[in-house]
Amino acid sequence: PGRNKVAGELLDLNYQIYKKKMIENVVKDANVYGLTFFGDGATVKKLPLINILVSSVYLPVGCLAIVDCSGHLQADGKKDAAYISELFIPHITELETAVPSCTDLVIFDGASNVQKAGLLLEAKFPHLSVIHGAEHVISLFYSDVFHLREFKLLKTTNRLIYRYFGSGAMHSPYAIFSKHTKDHNSGRSIGLIRASDTRMGGHVISMLRTLRLKDSLISTISSASFLQGKFKIDKKIIDLLKLDTTWEYMAKFVRAVFPMLIVLRLADQKDPVMDKLYFYVRRMDKTLEISKVLLDELAECSLGQSWRFLNSISDDGVSFNDQDSVNSSHDHSDSSTDDSDNSTISASLGQKVVNIWKKRREKLVSDFAIAGWLLSPIPDVFEDSSSNMDGEHRLAVDRLLKKMMGAGLADDSDELASIMNTFWFEYEQFKSKSGPFDRAYIWNPNNQDLILGRSHLWHKTNSYFHTKVFGKFACRVCSKIVGMGSAERNWSAVKHLKTEKRAHLSPEAVQKQATIFGASCMADAALERLKAQSLTSEPYKFWDEKDFDSQFDLFAAKEPIKKPPRFLKCYFEDWEQEHVKKKDDVSEAKFLHKYGGLEFQDIDNGRLLKIDDTEMWFTRKKWCVSAVPVDGEAEPWWLGSECPLYDCLAMYYSKHPEKNVKVVLRKNQATDGPFLVNVSHETEKEQTTSPKKTSPKKRKHLSPNKIRKMPPAPKRLNTSDDLSPCGGCGAQVGPVHKCDKCGCHMHPFCGRTIGEEGYGSSVRCKECDSKSSVS
């Protein structure tokens, strides 16, 4: 087809097919989970645009329209609240015609016109609620924080680091830094991140990357090539980077505001996370209280002489134009600081940050967020809400429950009273795990919905059909997103299509192409996300300060790293029988992999030996391990089914579990395990109480040529209680090998082995063997 047909008829057909499928996915189970509407305004190539999007469980983002406001503005109109609400009403009405009262939530940013538009929608549809997008609230919090002098200095420092070593504007420092990042990251080049005021949390995210590349930066400024170069870099900046206090300053600040980065991530995921939002808000409260002292120390640090010269550097001198940003068409009056408390001027730095947080916090703590926190079955959130719920939280749930399920009922009606009382009765059953929730399997830690943090699906399975009110309300609340990042991301798709060369692309064509292009990108991302989820069996991870501390040596606790255990099959395996007489590199490598580096005690003399992990001996046409004592020469220990090495290894690692070696035994060996351990303990006791007692005869250090003289008998110690005369030679021997006829103890070389040779095999004594042959 020609380009006109592709851009016209075929584009219309493709869009109509996708939109039909999109609407089907949107209304699917909308009566169970409800819907969320959100939108944003932007100016792209001089065009004032507003997008209208919808979110459901089965379709995280669906673009319903991209509206060109030019015609309205040309007719002396304004992008005020009434105009914006009128754009949303037809779409909400259309979907509620298919599924009555399915719209529960509308999300806008903090601009006054869209927030007022939300209130108009709430008046038109009393059952829906309007909240602030979580990522916008966090962005405003970070913006306010970076207006403080101490953190403004930190922002300037980070920008200077990026200008010199990350932007590429200074070729030589950038090239030297790139080399050192590869050296410190296993050959992978990791660069600094450009911070921008227009990116939500961009400065904090940039500082996290800078902290990660601290060692690379220190190596760069300490390298000979950098020191010998004549670069136009202020020496004071280099001296500042060499100070440990600089990195401590940056790390403590990022640590103090770290929980909000997690909320920013949650808001950007497009996943239903309403049940986790208030949990992280509470965690931020605790973190700031702990960090107040740290922040106050930073205020004193910033007054030092090494930081003073940064005051003279204009912030404009280190700023970068953010070409990737989209100019918002909204008046973000919410970002003003008119309502700030004048008392913060004289407050300490830690208290100033707390005051800023309290000002922004109320926009995050909506009735939806509190209800999701109380209804979450995820273990961490469930425990937190059970321990900290108070009357204000219950009132928030009452308001939301009345709005969603009793908007058309009188305040004193019996129907509303029945809904409220039934809900709280079923809620108490949920919290006490009684009634319909008294089923152990639904709370099992291996429940996939709990592992992946899918509270809405858990309620659909375990409470929706078992309760009258609670399950329906929980599905509606826990299935909601908390941010409108997809509306911002939608403009990226628009900009990808409406370029300089296609600036005259009509809004209708932009809407169709952006919808199809964005859907393709989301489908690819969804596949990657599902692939990652299918490979995980770890419970839903709630990041906290310990997780942050573990990433940086400054705060990390010096705990030993737990290595996975080494599993040792302590017997002569079938593959060893095949390779023990093959003199080749593959056979040697297989034996070294199994035995190399293992330790054991010679049960004849108590010496500690370690098996060489680099080489073995091949003598007598078979492989032998090279056992090296602490103070002596290496000696060969032969491998085979009668080898005493396995007894020594089993006893040693049974006594030393801290060595992290798990011994695997066969069934016939497992019954003899306690006997070997008891023998070892009693032998040690005898050696400590009777030091002058004659020790067993020591094995001489054998050369490879003398290994043939080594007796094939297994080496074994026994206690006097378990010893009895051998049915062949009469010497004392333990119960490892017995005659299958008379049951007497036997040495394996004093009789005839019955069946497969090996540890614990039956050995028939000569007397019983002769009787059997006569009969």
C-alpha positions in Angstrom: 0.0 0.0 0.0 1.0 3.6 -0.6 1.9 6.1 2.1 -1.4 7.8 1.8 -3.3 4.6 2.4 -1.1 3.7 5.3 -1.6 7.1 6.9 -5.3 7.2 6.2 -7.5 4.1 5.6 -5.2 1.6 7.2 -4.4 3.8 10.2 -8.1 4.3 10.9 -8.7 0.6 10.6 -5.8 -0.3 12.9 -6.9 2.3 15.4 -10.5 1.2 15.4 -9.5 -2.4 16.0 -7.2 -1.5 18.8 -9.8 0.8 20.4 -12.4 -1.8 20.4 -10.1 -4.3 22.0 -9.0 -1.6 24.5 -12.6 -0.9 25.6 -13.2 -4.6 26.0 -10.3 -4.9 28.3 -11.2 -1.8 30.2 -14.8 -2.9 31.0 -13.7 -6.5 31.8 -14.4 -7.0 35.5 -15.0 -3.3 35.9 -17.9 -4.1 38.2 -15.4 -5.9 40.5 -12.3 -3.7 40.3 -13.6 -0.4 39.1 -11.8 2.2 36.8 -9.4 5.1 37.2 -9.3 8.1 35.0 -6.4 10.5 34.7 -4.9 13.1 32.3 -2.4 15.8 31.8 -1.8 18.9 29.7 1.2 19.8 27.7 2.4 22.1 24.9 4.0 20.1 22.0 5.3 22.0 19.0 3.3 25.1 20.0 0.0 23.0 20.2 -1.9 23.1 23.6 -2.9 19.5 24.2 -4.7 17.5 26.9 -4.7 13.7 27.0 -7.5 11.6 28.6 -6.5 8.1 29.8 -8.2 5.3 31.7 -6.7 2.4 33.8 -8.2 -0.9 34.8 -6.8 -4.2 36.1 -6.5 -5.8 32.7 -5.3 -2.6 30.9 -3.0 -0.4 33.0 -3.1 2.4 30.5 -5.6 3.1 27.7 -5.5 6.4 25.7 -9.1 7.5 25.1 -8.3 10.9 23.5 -5.7 13.6 22.9 -7.5 16.8 22.6 -6.2 19.9 20.7 -7.4 23.0 22.7 -6.5 25.5 19.9 -10.1 25.8 18.7 -11.4 26.5 22.2 -8.7 29.1 22.9 -9.3 30.8 19.5 -13.0 31.3 20.6 -11.8 33.2 23.6 -12.1 30.2 25.8 -9.8 29.2 28.6 -8.3 25.9 29.8 -10.2 26.3 33.1 -11.8 23.7 35.3 -15.1 23.7 33.6 -13.5 23.1 30.1 -11.3 20.2 31.4 -14.2 18.5 33.2 -16.3 18.7 30.1 -13.6 16.9 28.2 -13.7 13.9 30.7 -17.5 13.7 31.3 -18.4 12.1 27.9 -15.8 9.3 28.4 -16.8 8.6 31.9 -20.5 8.5 30.9 -19.8 6.2 28.0 -18.1 3.6 30.2 -20.6 3.9 33.1 -23.4 3.3 30.6 -21.8 -0.1 29.9 -20.9 -0.8 33.6 -22.9 1.4 36.1 -20.9 3.2 38.8 -17.6 1.7 37.7 -15.5 4.9 38.0 -13.9 5.1 41.4 -11.0 7.5 41.1 -9.7 10.4 39.1 -6.0 11.4 39.4 -4.6 14.8 38.5 -1.4 16.7 39.3 -1.4 19.7 41.7 -2.4 22.4 39.3 -5.3 24.4 40.5 -7.4 24.2 37.3 -7.3 20.4 37.1 -7.9 19.9 40.8 -11.0 22.1 40.6 -12.0 20.1 37.5 -11.8 17.0 39.6 -14.1 18.5 42.1 -16.6 19.3 39.3 -16.4 15.6 38.2 -17.0 14.6 41.8 -20.1 16.7 41.9 -21.3 15.1 38.6 -20.5 11.6 39.8 -20.8 11.5 43.6 -19.3 8.0 43.9 -15.9 8.9 42.6 -12.9 10.5 44.4 -10.1 12.8 43.2 -6.5 12.6 44.5 -3.1 14.1 43.7 -0.7 12.1 41.6 1.9 10.7 44.1 4.8 11.4 41.8 3.9 15.1 41.6 3.6 15.5 45.4 7.0 13.9 45.8 8.5 16.1 43.1 7.2 19.2 44.9 8.7 17.9 48.2 12.1 17.5 46.6 11.8 20.9 44.9 11.1 22.5 48.3 14.0 20.6 50.0 16.5 21.8 47.3 15.6 25.4 48.0 17.3 25.1 51.4 20.8 26.5 51.2 22.6 23.3 52.5 21.0 21.0 49.9 21.3 23.6 47.2 25.1 23.4 47.7 24.9 19.7 47.4 22.9 20.0 44.2 25.5 22.4 42.8 28.3 20.0 43.7 26.6 17.1 42.0 26.0 19.2 38.9 29.6 20.2 38.7 30.6 16.5 39.0 28.4 15.7 36.0 29.7 18.7 34.0 33.3 17.7 34.4 33.1 13.9 34.3 29.7 12.9 32.9 28.6 15.3 30.3 31.3 14.6 27.7 31.8 18.4 27.3 35.3 18.0 28.6 36.7 15.2 26.5 39.8 14.1 28.4 38.3 13.9 32.0 35.3 12.1 30.5 37.5 9.6 28.7 39.6 9.0 31.8 36.5 8.6 34.0 34.9 6.1 31.5 38.0 4.0 31.7 37.9 3.8 35.5 34.2 3.0 35.5 34.9 0.0 33.4 37.7 -1.1 35.7 35.4 -0.8 38.7 32.4 -2.5 37.2 33.7 -5.7 35.5 34.3 -4.0 32.1 30.9 -2.4 32.0 30.8 1.4 31.5 28.4 3.1 33.8 27.9 6.8 33.5 26.7 9.6 35.7 23.1 10.8 35.4 22.2 14.3 34.4 20.0 15.9 37.0 17.2 18.2 35.9 14.6 20.3 37.8 11.9 19.1 35.4 12.4 15.5 36.2 10.7 14.1 39.3 13.3 13.3 41.9 16.0 13.8 39.3 18.6 15.3 41.6 18.2 12.5 44.3 18.4 9.8 41.6 21.5 11.5 40.1 23.1 11.6 43.6 22.5 7.9 44.0 24.4 7.1 40.8 27.2 9.5 41.9 27.5 7.6 45.2 27.6 4.3 43.4 30.5 5.6 41.2 32.4 7.1 44.1 35.3 4.7 43.8 35.5 5.4 40.1 35.6 9.2 40.6 38.3 8.9 43.3 40.4 6.7 41.0 40.0 9.2 38.2 41.2 12.2 40.1 44.0 10.2 41.6 45.3 8.8 38.3 48.5 9.9 36.8 46.9 10.8 33.5 44.4 13.1 35.3 47.1 14.7 37.5 49.4 15.4 34.6 46.6 16.9 32.4 46.0 20.6 32.4 42.2 20.7 32.7 40.0 23.7 33.4 38.6 22.2 36.6 38.6 24.2 39.8 41.1 22.7 42.2 38.7 23.3 45.1 36.2 20.9 43.5 38.9 18.2 43.3 39.8 18.8 46.9 36.2 18.6 47.8 35.8 15.2 46.2 38.8 13.9 48.1 37.2 14.6 51.4 35.3 11.8 53.1 32.9 14.3 54.6 31.7 15.2 51.1 30.5 11.7 50.4 29.1 11.3 53.9 27.2 14.5 53.4 25.6 13.3 50.2 24.9 9.8 51.5 23.2 11.0 54.6 21.0 13.3 52.7 19.9 10.7 50.2 19.3 8.2 53.0 17.0 10.7 54.8 14.7 11.0 51.8 15.1 7.5 50.4 11.6 6.1 51.1 10.1 8.7 48.8 12.1 7.4 45.9 10.4 4.0 46.5 7.0 5.8 46.4 8.1 7.5 43.2 8.9 4.1 41.7 5.5 2.7 42.9 3.7 5.6 41.3 5.5 5.0 38.0 4.9 1.2 37.8 1.3 1.4 36.5 0.6 -1.5 38.9 -2.2 -1.4 41.6 -0.2 -0.3 44.7 -2.8 1.7 46.6 -2.4 -0.6 49.6 1.3 0.2 49.9 1.3 4.0 49.6 0.4 4.9 53.2 2.8 2.2 54.5 5.7 4.1 52.8 4.4 7.4 54.0 4.6 6.1 57.6 8.0 4.8 56.9 9.1 8.3 55.7 7.8 9.7 59.0 10.0 7.4 61.0 13.0 7.9 58.7 12.9 11.7 59.0 12.6 11.5 62.8 15.7 9.3 62.9 17.6 11.5 60.4 17.0 14.8 62.1 20.2 14.6 64.0 22.1 13.6 60.9 20.7 16.5 58.9 21.6 18.9 61.7 25.2 17.7 61.6 25.2 18.3 57.8 24.2 21.9 58.4 27.3 22.5 60.5 29.4 20.7 57.9 28.2 23.0 55.1 29.5 26.0 57.0 33.1 24.7 56.5 35.6 26.6 54.5 35.7 23.9 51.8 32.0 24.5 51.0 32.0 28.3 51.1 33.3 28.8 47.5 30.2 27.0 46.2 28.1 29.9 47.4 29.8 32.1 44.8 28.9 29.7 42.0 25.7 30.6 40.3 23.2 27.8 39.9 22.6 29.0 36.4 26.3 28.4 35.6 25.9 24.7 36.1 22.4 24.1 34.8 21.5 22.2 31.6 18.6 22.8 29.3 16.4 19.8 29.5 15.5 19.2 25.9 13.6 16.1 26.7 11.0 17.8 28.9 7.6 18.8 27.9 6.4 22.3 28.9 3.4 21.8 31.1 0.3 23.8 30.2 -0.9 23.9 33.8 -0.3 26.6 36.3 1.3 24.6 39.1 0.2 26.9 41.9 0.5 24.0 44.2 4.3 24.4 44.1 4.1 27.8 45.8 5.4 28.1 49.3 3.0 30.7 50.5 1.6 28.3 53.1 5.0 27.6 54.6 5.5 28.2 58.3 7.6 31.3 59.1 9.0 29.4 62.1 11.0 27.2 59.8 13.4 30.2 59.2 14.8 29.7 62.7 14.4 26.0 62.8 17.3 23.5 62.5 18.0 21.8 59.1 16.4 18.6 60.3 13.3 20.3 61.5 13.0 22.3 58.2 12.9 19.1 56.2 10.3 17.6 58.6 8.2 20.7 58.2 8.4 20.6 54.4 7.4 16.9 54.5 4.4 17.6 56.7 3.2 20.2 54.3 3.3 17.8 51.3 2.4 14.7 53.2 -1.3 15.5 53.5 -1.7 15.3 49.7 -0.5 11.7 49.8 -2.6 10.6 52.7 -6.0 10.3 51.1 -8.9 8.2 52.2 -8.1 5.7 49.4 -4.5 5.4 50.7 -5.6 4.8 54.3 -8.3 2.3 53.2 -5.8 0.4 51.1 -3.3 0.2 54.0 -6.0 -1.3 56.3 -7.2 -3.8 53.6 -3.8 -5.1 52.5 -3.2 -8.8 53.2 0.6 -8.5 52.5 2.3 -9.6 55.7 4.4 -6.4 56.4 1.5 -4.0 55.7 -1.1 -6.3 57.5 1.0 -6.3 60.6 1.7 -2.5 60.5 -2.0 -1.6 60.0 -3.1 -4.1 62.8 -0.7 -2.5 65.3 -1.2 1.2 64.4 -4.8 1.7 63.3 -6.7 4.4 65.2 -10.0 6.2 65.1 -9.0 8.6 62.3 -8.2 5.8 60.1 -11.6 4.2 60.6 -13.3 7.5 59.9 -11.4 7.7 56.6 -12.7 4.3 55.6 -16.2 5.3 56.6 -16.1 8.3 54.3 -14.8 6.3 51.4 -17.2 3.4 51.9 -20.2 5.7 52.1 -19.1 7.5 48.9 -18.5 4.3 46.9 -21.3 2.1 48.1 -23.8 4.4 49.6 -23.7 7.6 47.6 -27.4 7.5 46.8 -28.5 6.6 50.3 -29.6 8.9 53.2 -27.2 9.3 56.0 -29.7 7.8 58.5 -31.0 5.0 56.2 -31.1 1.4 57.3 -29.4 0.3 54.1 -26.4 2.5 54.8 -26.2 1.4 58.4 -26.4 -2.3 57.2 -23.5 -1.7 54.8 -21.3 0.0 57.4 -22.0 -2.5 60.1 -21.5 -5.5 57.8 -18.2 -4.2 56.5 -16.7 -3.6 60.0 -17.9 -7.1 61.1 -16.2 -8.7 58.1 -13.2 -6.5 58.6 -12.7 -7.8 62.1 -12.9 -11.4 60.7 -10.2 -10.4 58.2 -7.9 -9.0 60.8 -8.4 -11.9 63.2 -8.2 -14.5 60.4 -11.5 -16.0 61.5 -14.8 -16.9 59.7 -14.3 -17.0 56.0 -10.6 -16.1 56.5 -9.9 -19.0 58.8 -8.2 -21.0 56.0 -4.5 -21.5 56.4 -3.7 -21.8 52.7 -4.8 -18.3 51.8 -2.2 -16.9 54.3 0.5 -19.3 53.2 3.8 -17.4 52.4 4.0 -19.3 49.1 0.8 -17.7 47.9 1.7 -16.1 44.6 -0.6 -13.1 45.2 1.2 -12.4 48.4 4.6 -13.0 47.0 4.0 -10.6 44.1 2.1 -8.0 46.2 -1.2 -8.4 44.3 -3.7 -7.6 47.0 -6.6 -7.0 44.6 -6.3 -10.5 43.2 -6.0 -12.0 46.6 -9.2 -10.3 47.7 -11.0 -11.4 44.5 -10.0 -15.0 45.2 -10.4 -15.2 49.0 -12.9 -12.5 50.1 -15.1 -11.3 47.2 -17.3 -14.4 47.1 -17.1 -15.1 50.8 -18.3 -11.7 52.2 -21.2 -9.3 51.5 -19.4 -5.9 51.6 -15.8 -6.3 52.6 -14.6 -8.2 49.6 -16.3 -5.9 47.0 -14.9 -2.8 48.8 -11.4 -4.3 49.1 -11.2 -5.2 45.4 -12.2 -1.7 44.4 -9.6 0.0 46.7 -6.6 -2.2 46.3 -6.8 -2.3 42.5 -6.0 1.4 42.1 -2.8 3.0 40.8 -1.4 5.9 42.8 0.2 8.1 40.1 -0.3 9.5 36.6 3.1 8.8 35.2 1.6 7.2 32.2 0.0 10.5 31.2 3.4 12.1 31.3 4.9 9.2 29.4 2.2 9.5 26.8 3.7 12.9 25.7 7.0 11.1 24.9 5.1 9.0 22.4 3.5 12.2 21.0 6.9 13.9 20.7 8.4 10.8 19.0 5.8 11.2 16.3 5.3 15.0 16.1 8.8 15.9 15.2 10.2 19.0 13.5 9.6 17.5 10.1 6.0 16.4 11.0 5.1 19.5 13.0 1.8 19.9 11.0 0.6 16.4 11.9 -3.1 16.7 12.9 -4.2 16.0 16.4 -6.5 13.2 15.2 -3.5 11.5 13.5 -1.3 12.1 16.5 -3.9 10.5 18.8 -4.2 7.4 16.6 -0.5 7.0 16.0 0.5 7.7 19.6 -2.1 5.3 20.9 -0.9 2.5 18.7 2.7 3.3 19.3 2.3 3.6 23.0 0.3 0.3 23.2 3.2 -1.4 21.4 5.7 -0.1 23.9 3.5 -1.0 26.8 3.1 -4.6 25.5 6.8 -5.0 25.2 7.3 -3.7 28.8 4.5 -6.0 30.1 6.2 -9.0 28.6 9.4 -8.2 30.3 7.7 -7.5 33.6 5.8 -10.9 33.4 9.0 -12.7 32.6 10.7 -11.2 35.6 7.8 -12.0 37.9 7.6 -15.6 36.7 11.2 -16.1 37.7 10.9 -14.8 41.3 9.8 -16.8 44.4 10.9 -14.0 46.8 8.2 -12.3 48.9 7.2 -8.7 48.0 10.2 -6.6 49.0 9.7 -3.5 51.1 12.9 -1.4 50.9 14.0 0.4 54.0 17.0 2.1 55.4 18.9 -1.2 55.9 18.6 -1.8 52.2 20.0 1.6 51.4 22.8 1.2 54.0 23.8 -2.2 52.5 24.6 -0.5 49.1 27.2 1.9 50.5 30.2 1.2 52.7 29.5 4.4 54.7 26.5 2.9 56.5 26.9 -0.8 55.7 27.2 -3.2 58.7 30.3 -5.3 58.5 28.6 -8.7 58.4 30.2 -11.7 56.8 28.7 -12.7 53.4 26.9 -16.0 53.7 28.1 -18.3 50.9 25.9 -21.1 49.7 26.7 -24.5 51.2 28.9 -27.0 49.5 27.3 -30.3 49.1 29.6 -33.4 49.3 28.4 -36.8 48.3 30.5 -38.7 50.8 30.7 -42.0 48.9 32.3 -43.4 45.8 29.9 -42.4 43.0 29.2 -44.3 39.8 30.9 -41.7 37.6 34.0 -42.1 39.7 34.2 -45.8 38.9 34.4 -44.8 35.3 37.0 -42.0 35.6 39.2 -43.3 38.5 41.5 -45.2 36.0 41.4 -42.6 33.2 44.5 -40.5 33.1 43.2 -37.4 31.4 42.5 -33.7 32.2 38.7 -34.2 32.3 38.8 -36.9 34.9 41.3 -34.9 37.1 39.1 -31.8 36.8 36.0 -33.8 37.9 37.8 -35.2 41.0 39.3 -31.8 41.9 35.8 -30.3 41.7 34.4 -32.9 44.2 37.4 -33.2 46.6 39.5 -30.1 46.1 39.8 -27.9 49.2 38.1 -30.3 51.6 39.6 -30.8 55.1 39.5 -33.9 57.3 41.2 -35.5 60.3 43.2 -38.8 60.0 41.3 -41.0 62.4 44.4 -43.0 63.1 46.5 -40.1 64.5 44.2 -37.0 64.6 46.2 -35.0 62.1 44.4 -32.3 60.1 44.8 -32.6 56.4 43.6 -30.5 53.4 43.1 -31.9 50.0 45.0 -30.0 47.3 42.6 -28.2 44.9 45.1 -27.8 42.1 46.5 -31.3 41.4 46.1 -34.9 42.1 48.3 -38.0 41.9 47.9 -40.8 39.3 49.6 -43.9 40.5 48.9 -47.6 40.4 46.9 -46.8 37.3 44.3 -44.9 39.4 43.7 -41.4 40.7 44.6 -40.5 44.3 43.9 -37.2 46.1 46.8 -35.3 47.5 46.3 -34.7 51.2 48.5 -32.0 52.7 49.0 -31.9 56.5 49.6 -28.6 58.3 53.2 -29.4 59.0 54.3 -32.2 56.6 54.6 -33.4 53.1 51.7 -34.3 50.9 50.5 -37.9 50.9 48.2 -39.8 48.6 44.8 -41.1 49.6 43.4 -43.6 47.2 39.8 -43.4 46.0 37.4 -46.4 45.9 34.5 -48.0 47.5 36.6 -49.2 50.4 38.4 -45.9 50.8 38.7 -44.7 54.5 38.6 -41.1 53.2 34.8 -40.9 53.3 34.7 -41.9 57.0 37.2 -39.1 57.8 35.3 -36.5 55.8 31.9 -37.5 57.2 33.2 -37.3 60.8 35.0 -34.0 60.3 32.2 -32.1 58.8 29.6 -33.5 61.2 31.7 -32.0 64.0 32.3 -28.7 62.1 29.1 -27.4 60.6 30.6 -23.9 60.5 32.6 -25.1 57.5 29.4 -24.8 55.5 29.8 -28.3 53.9 26.7 -30.4 53.8 27.5 -34.2 53.8 25.2 -36.3 51.7 25.1 -40.0 52.6 23.4 -43.1 51.1 20.8 -44.9 53.1 23.1 -47.6 54.3 25.6 -45.0 55.4 23.1 -42.9 57.3 22.5 -45.6 59.8 26.2 -45.7 60.6 26.6 -41.9 60.9 25.9 -41.6 64.6 28.3 -44.4 65.3 31.1 -42.6 63.5 30.4 -39.3 65.3 30.3 -40.9 68.7 33.5 -42.7 68.0 35.2 -39.5 67.1 34.0 -37.6 70.2 35.0 -40.5 72.5 38.4 -40.8 70.9 39.0 -37.0 71.4 37.9 -37.4 75.0 40.3 -40.3 75.6 43.2 -38.3 74.0 42.5 -35.3 76.4 42.2 -37.4 79.5 45.0 -39.8 78.7 47.7 -37.8 77.0 50.4 -40.4 77.6 48.4 -43.2 76.1 50.2 -44.8 73.1 48.6 -43.4 69.9 47.7 -45.7 67.0 50.5 -46.5 64.6 51.1 -43.6 62.3 50.9 -44.0 58.6 54.2 -43.2 57.0 54.5 -40.6 54.2 54.3 -42.7 51.2 55.7 -41.8 47.8 53.7 -42.7 44.7 55.9 -45.7 44.2 55.1 -47.1 47.7 51.3 -46.6 47.6 50.8 -50.2 46.5 51.8 -51.3 50.0 48.9 -49.4 51.5 46.4 -52.0 52.8 43.0 -51.8 51.3 41.3 -52.1 54.6 39.1 -49.2 55.7 40.4 -47.2 58.6 37.9 -47.1 61.4 38.0 -46.3 65.1 35.5 -48.0 67.5 34.5 -47.8 71.1 35.0 -50.7 73.4 31.2 -51.1 73.7 30.7 -51.6 70.0 33.9 -53.7 69.3 33.8 -57.4 69.0 36.3 -60.0 67.6 36.5 -60.3 63.9 35.1 -63.6 62.6 38.2 -64.0 60.4 41.3 -62.7 62.2 40.0 -62.3 65.8 41.0 -58.7 66.1 38.6 -56.1 67.6 36.4 -54.5 64.9 33.3 -52.4 64.7 29.9 -53.2 63.3 30.3 -51.7 59.9 30.7 -55.1 58.1 28.9 -58.1 59.4 28.5 -61.8 58.4 25.2 -62.3 56.8 24.8 -65.7 58.4 26.0 -65.5 62.0 26.1 -61.7 62.4 29.7 -61.5 63.7 31.7 -58.4 63.0 34.1 -58.7 60.1 37.0 -57.0 58.4 36.2 -56.7 54.6 39.4 -58.5 53.8 38.8 -61.4 56.2 35.9 -62.9 54.4 33.9 -63.0 51.2 31.9 -59.9 50.3 28.3 -60.7 49.5 26.6 -58.5 46.9 28.0 -55.1 45.9 31.2 -54.1 47.5 31.2 -50.9 49.4 30.7 -49.3 52.8 28.5 -51.4 55.0 28.4 -54.4 52.7 28.0 -57.9 54.2 31.1 -60.0 54.5 30.6 -63.7 55.1 33.0 -65.3 57.5 35.1 -68.3 56.4 33.3 -70.7 58.8 29.8 -69.8 57.5 31.2 -69.7 53.9 32.5 -73.3 54.2 29.2 -74.5 55.7 27.4 -73.0 52.8 29.6 -74.6 50.2 29.3 -78.1 52.0 25.5 -77.9 52.1 
